[in-house]
Amino acid sequence: MTYALPIERMRTSAPRIESATGTATGGVKILLRAEGLALLAAATAAYAHWGFSWLLFAALFLAPDLSFLAYFLGPRTGAAAYNLVHSTIVPIALGGLGLALGAPLAVAIALIALAHIGFDRALGYGLKYSAGFNDTHLSGRN
């Protein structure tokens, strides 16, 4: 007769814990996508409030996606280029400098970039891992 130790029973009845693969899942993924939607809305509202050109907005909104071309140089280079222009660090810094220096074009470009990043996140496109184009912090392998 075999007796299971209480700890063994706890392991088998405990809720499944997802592995730490670097990809958000479940409620965390939903929260990150909602943050993306909020970023898109806030950046677009700020852009409208400042009265910047909607023609400029339309012309530059998808410009960050040109970074996909770097994937022709390999997945590591492609992921690095994509992440450089799809991280909020650069546009936040650019917007801050634009505000500090009184450079409204820099603020406009920063808001467009933030709106694009928010749009991508809301749709589930995340920062890329060098393992492959579809490996992101929001979607993992498709």
C-alpha positions in Angstrom: 0.0 0.0 0.0 1.4 3.4 -1.0 0.6 6.6 0.8 0.9 9.9 -0.8 2.5 12.6 1.3 0.4 15.7 1.8 2.9 17.7 -0.2 2.5 15.4 -3.2 -1.3 15.8 -3.1 -0.9 19.6 -3.0 1.3 19.5 -6.1 -1.3 17.5 -8.1 -4.3 19.5 -7.0 -2.7 23.0 -7.1 -3.7 25.2 -10.0 -1.4 25.0 -13.0 1.3 27.6 -13.0 2.4 28.9 -16.4 6.0 28.6 -17.3 8.1 31.8 -17.5 8.6 32.0 -21.2 8.6 35.7 -21.4 5.2 35.8 -23.1 2.3 37.4 -21.3 -0.9 35.2 -21.0 -4.3 35.3 -19.5 -5.2 38.4 -17.5 -1.8 39.9 -17.8 -2.0 39.8 -21.6 -5.5 41.4 -21.5 -4.2 44.2 -19.1 -1.2 44.9 -21.4 -3.5 45.1 -24.4 -5.8 47.4 -22.5 -2.8 49.6 -21.7 -2.0 49.8 -25.4 -5.6 50.9 -26.1 -5.3 53.6 -23.4 -1.9 54.7 -24.8 -3.4 55.0 -28.3 -6.4 57.0 -27.0 -4.3 59.3 -24.8 -1.7 60.0 -27.4 -4.3 60.7 -30.1 -6.3 62.9 -27.7 -3.1 64.9 -26.8 -2.3 65.2 -30.5 -5.8 66.6 -31.2 -5.6 68.9 -28.2 -2.4 70.4 -29.5 -3.9 70.9 -32.9 -1.2 69.2 -34.9 -1.7 68.2 -38.5 -3.8 65.1 -39.2 -2.0 64.8 -42.5 1.3 64.4 -40.6 -0.4 61.9 -38.3 -1.6 59.8 -41.3 1.7 60.1 -43.0 3.8 58.9 -40.1 1.4 56.6 -38.2 2.7 53.4 -39.9 6.3 54.6 -40.4 7.6 52.6 -37.4 6.6 49.4 -39.2 9.3 50.1 -41.8 11.6 48.5 -39.2 10.3 45.2 -40.5 12.8 45.6 -43.4 15.6 44.9 -40.9 14.4 41.3 -40.8 16.1 40.8 -44.2 19.4 41.1 -42.2 18.3 38.3 -39.9 16.0 37.8 -36.9 18.4 39.3 -34.3 18.9 42.5 -36.3 15.2 42.6 -37.2 14.1 42.2 -33.6 16.5 44.9 -32.4 15.4 47.4 -35.0 11.7 46.6 -34.4 12.1 47.0 -30.6 14.0 50.2 -31.0 11.1 52.0 -32.7 8.3 50.1 -30.8 9.5 50.8 -27.3 8.0 53.8 -25.5 11.4 55.0 -24.3 12.4 57.0 -27.4 9.1 58.8 -28.0 8.7 59.7 -24.4 12.3 61.1 -24.4 11.6 62.9 -27.7 8.3 64.3 -26.4 10.0 65.5 -23.2 12.8 67.2 -25.1 10.3 68.7 -27.5 8.3 70.2 -24.6 11.4 71.4 -22.8 12.9 73.0 -25.9 9.7 74.4 -27.4 9.9 72.1 -30.4 6.3 71.2 -31.4 7.3 69.0 -34.3 9.2 66.8 -31.9 6.2 66.6 -29.6 3.9 65.8 -32.6 6.3 63.0 -33.8 6.5 61.6 -30.3 2.7 61.5 -29.9 2.3 59.8 -33.3 4.9 57.2 -32.3 3.2 56.6 -29.0 -0.2 56.3 -30.7 1.3 53.7 -33.1 2.9 51.7 -30.2 -0.5 51.8 -28.4 -2.3 50.6 -31.5 0.1 47.7 -32.0 -0.1 46.7 -28.3 -3.9 46.8 -28.4 -3.9 44.5 -31.4 -1.6 42.1 -29.6 1.7 42.9 -31.3 4.4 43.0 -28.8 8.2 43.6 -28.6 10.1 40.9 -30.5 12.4 38.2 -29.4 15.3 37.4 -31.6 14.1 33.8 -31.9 11.7 34.7 -34.6 9.3 37.3 -36.0 6.3 35.8 -34.2 7.9 35.5 -30.8 6.8 38.6 -28.9 6.1 39.5 -25.3 2.3 39.4 -26.1 1.8 36.6 -28.6 4.6 34.0 -28.4 4.7 31.6 -31.4 1.7 31.9 -33.7 
